[in-house]
Amino acid sequence: MKATQPLLKILEEARACKVCASSLPLGPKPLLAADPASRILIIGQAPGKATHLAGIPWKDRSGDRLRGWLGVTAEQFYDPTRIAVVPRGFCYPGSGATGDLPPRPECGPLWHPRILPLLNQVRLTVLLGSFAFSAHLSGQYPNLSAATEDFRAMMPSMIVLPHPSPRNGMWAGKRPWFASELLPALRGRVSEVLAR
């Protein structure tokens, strides 16, 4: 019970956050999910417009693709006792010429140090996209592709994936090992973690 209270309080504060409200085109609507029992942690970039409007993390085509990569059902994915979703930015940052803008720089440094240490049951951390990769593995790999290809060395505790946006289909297409080797290994690890 004691471990639950601090996390629930911090999540409540995070969901009420308005630190960068004046910079958000659709206003603040922090989207995250976590529980002291979470076994998998997903750190992505920031919610897209569709997820902002739905009020549900990863409720879009990218989320469908991510769930396929992980080999989980929507029921499993949206159960915070199984999977925590704590992106670098909790709110939709707006869009630019080539897609969504980067996550707001205030969010990750403000909330991650308070939330992530309380997720002590996590057995697999999934870093999605360049912003999550840069924040957590900067300097250890030359780029996201190199980190993704090194999945065998990172697992069983961590894996780096490109953002699951349909726009990144060419990235995976140029790397046949992603579908033939990485995804089966990832699904096996996810299944193992969630079975315990």
N, C-alpha and C positions, 0 to 999 in steps of 0.2 A: 504493500500500500504506500509506503514512504517513497519508493522510487517512482511511483505513478504520479504523485502529486506535483513535483517540480516540473515534469514534462508537460502535464496537462495545463499547468499555469502558464508556462512559456508558450505553448501552442496557442492558448487563448490570447496572449499578448501579441504574438506574431500575426494572428488572423485579424487583429484590430489595428495593425501597424499602418501609419500614414506618413512615414518619414519622407518618402519621395512623391507624395500625392500630387504635388504641383507639376511633376514631370511626366505623369502618366496620362495618355490621351483618353482613356476610358475610366480613369480614377482608380483608386486602390481596391483590390479584391484578392487578397493573398490566398493562394491555393497551395496547400501542403497537407500531408497526412502522415501521422506517425503514432506509434504506441510503444510503451516500454518493451513489449514482446516482439516487436518487428524483427524479422529474420533477414530480410533483404532491404537494402537501402538504395534507392535510385536518386542520383543527383544529376539532374538535367540542367537546362539553360534557364528558361522562363516560360510561363504559360503562353500559348498562342491565343489569337483572338477568339477562335471557336471555343477553346476551353474556358477562357475568361467569361464568355457569354453563357456557357453551360454551367459554370461554377463548379466544374469537376476536373481534376487534373487528368491530362492525357485523354480527354474525351474528343478525339479527332482521328484523322487518318494516321497520323504519326503514332498515336497511342495504339491503334489497331495493329500497326506494324511492330511496335515494341512488344506488345503482348504475344504476337506470333514469334518474335525472336526469343522471348523468354520461355515460351511454351506454357503459358498460364491462361486461365480463363479470366473473364472480367470479374467474376466473383472473387477469385483469388487475388487479383491485382488490386481491387478496391477494398480489401480487408487489411486495415493498417496493423493488425496483429501479425500479419504475414509480411506485408510489403510497405515500407515507408517511402514517401515521395517528398523529398526536401530539395527543391531546385536551387540554383544559384540566385535566382530572382523569383520572388513569389507572385509577382503581378505582371500582367501583360505590358511590355515596355513600348509598344507601338511598332509600326513597320516602316521600312525604308525601301530604297530602290531594289534591293536584292532579297528582301524577305524581312522577317522580324528583326527589330533592333536588338542589340546585346542586352542581357539582363542589367538592371540598374546596379551600379557599383556599390551602393550602400547596403544592399540586402544581405548578400552572402557573409561579408565580414561582421555584420551586426547580429545575425541570427544563427549561423552555423556553429560558432563556438559555444553557444548556449544550448543548442538542440542536439547536435551530433554526439557529444560525450554521454548523453543520457540514453542513447540507443545501444546499450551494451549487450544486447542479444543478437545484433546483426552479425551474420556469418558471410554475407556476400554484399559488396558495395559495387554498384554499377555506375560508372561515370559515363554520361551521355553527352557527346558533342565537345567542341573545342573549348568552351568556357569552363565546363566542369573539369576537363582534362588539364587545362592551364592552371586552374586554381589548386588542384590537388597533386599534380605530378610535374609541375613546371621544372625544367632543368634535368629531369630524369630520363626523358626521351626527346628526340629532336622534334617530333610532331605526333599528332594523334594517330596517324596511320602506323607509325613504328610501335607505339604503345599497344594498339589493337592487335597487331601481328604478334606481339609478345604475350598473348593471352595465356599460354601454358605456364609461363613463369609467374604470372600474377595470380592465377587461380590456385587455391580455392577461395581466397578472400576478396579478390578484386578483379574487375574486368573493365576495359575501356572500349566503348562502342561509338561509332559515328552517330550523329543525331538520326533518328529513324524517319526523318522527313522523306516523303516520296522523291523529293529533289535530289536526294543522295543515292538514288538507285544506280547511277553510273559508278559511284565509288565502289560499291559492293560488286558490281559487274566486272570491274577491272581486277578484282581480288577473289578468284574462285575459292580460295581457302576459307573465306568468310562464311560462305554457306555450307561448304563440305566438311570443314573441320571445327571452326569456332562455334557456330550455332549449335551443333550437336553437343559439344562440350559444355556450352553455357546451359542448354536445356537440362542436361544431366545434372549439373551442379544445382540449378534452381530446384529441380525435383527432389534432390537429396536434402537440400536445406529446408524445404517446406514440409518434408515428410517427418522431420524430427519434432 
